[in-house]
């Protein structure tokens, strides 16, 4: 007996697309962590990291411009971008990696299980880590987390959205500056 499949609704199609993007991103991060750079390639790895930061900085600049123009950046877009950025920063900085991945957490687990419920405390803790060393990388992580605290929601009143956009631009601007400093280290 052959069953006919029902067509997907727009909502279920969006959910399926978001789930696929998340699986691909997490799979890519997991695959990236499985193949460490050889010690003899440290200089090459450092240069590659600086190049990645420059690329990430361009993406952050584009988000700043969009937000300044009054456009709300989606939670999915900003969340996925920051999750990948934070994963890269944690890969470069052992202290961040240890903090974000404690108890065996993946970056997604940290963001959904820890940061989502304690965002102010988590931003403050990463700021404290920046005082202990690797300030440019750790400040980049701090401002990436701070950015996630100010995602405008289109269902909120216009005044609230405007405030969130302003705070997001401030956090993204600081993130961009710290990425530039980290790329030069």
C-alpha positions, -999 to +999 in steps of 0.1 A: +000+000+000+015+034-010+007+064+011+005+097-005+026+124+013+009+156+024+025+188+011+045+206+037+030+238+052+052+270+050+058+267+088+069+231+086+091+239+056+107+267+075+112+245+105+128+217+084+151+243+067+162+257+100+168+222+114+188+212+084+210+244+087+215+237+124+225+200+117+249+211+090+265+238+111+269+216+141+283+188+119+307+212+103+319+224+137+322+188+150+342+178+119+364+208+123+373+198+159+381+162+148+410+173+126+435+193+147+463+212+130+497+196+132+522+213+154+544+221+125+515+240+109+510+264+139+520+295+119+498+285+091+469+278+115+474+312+131+473+329+097+442+310+088+426+321+121+434+358+114+420+354+078+388+339+092+385+368+117+388+393+089+360+375+070+339+374+101+345+411+106+331+418+072+300+399+080+296+418+113+300+451+094+272+441+071+250+432+100+258+466+116+248+484+083+216+464+080+206+471+117+214+508+114+191+509+083+163+497+106+163+461+095+158+434+122+184+406+119+167+373+125+174+352+156+183+323+134+208+342+113+225+360+142+224+329+164+240+306+138+266+332+130+276+338+166+275+301+174+301+295+146+321+325+156+322+314+192+332+279+182+361+293+163+372+315+191+369+286+216+391+265+193+418+292+193+417+299+230+419+269+254+405+289+283+373+298+263+371+263+250+373+248+285+347+272+297+322+268+269+326+231+266+326+221+302+305+191+311+309+180+275+288+208+261+289+216+224+286+253+216+249+248+208+244+232+242+261+260+259+240+286+242+207+269+246+212+253+280+233+278+299+235+312+281+198+314+273+189+313+310+218+332+325+229+356+297+239+386+319+260+363+342+276+346+312+286+378+295+301+390+328+320+357+333+336+359+298+345+396+305+363+383+336+381+357+315+393+385+292+410+401+322+430+369+327+446+368+293+440+367+255+419+399+258+411+404+221+398+369+215+379+368+248+365+402+244+353+391+209+335+362+226+320+386+252+306+409+226+294+380+205+274+369+235+263+404+242+250+407+207+228+376+213+211+395+242+198+422+219+181+405+189+151+426+179+118+408+178+094+420+151+064+413+173+076+438+199+065+474+199+085+497+175+101+515+205+114+482+219+127+471+185+145+504+181+162+500+215+172+465+207+186+475+173+206+503+190+220+479+216+227+453+189+246+479+169+267+489+200+275+452+207+283+444+171+305+475+168+325+464+199+327+429+185+340+442+152+367+462+170+378+433+191+379+410+160+402+435+143+425+435+173+424+397+175+433+394+138+464+415+144+477+394+173 
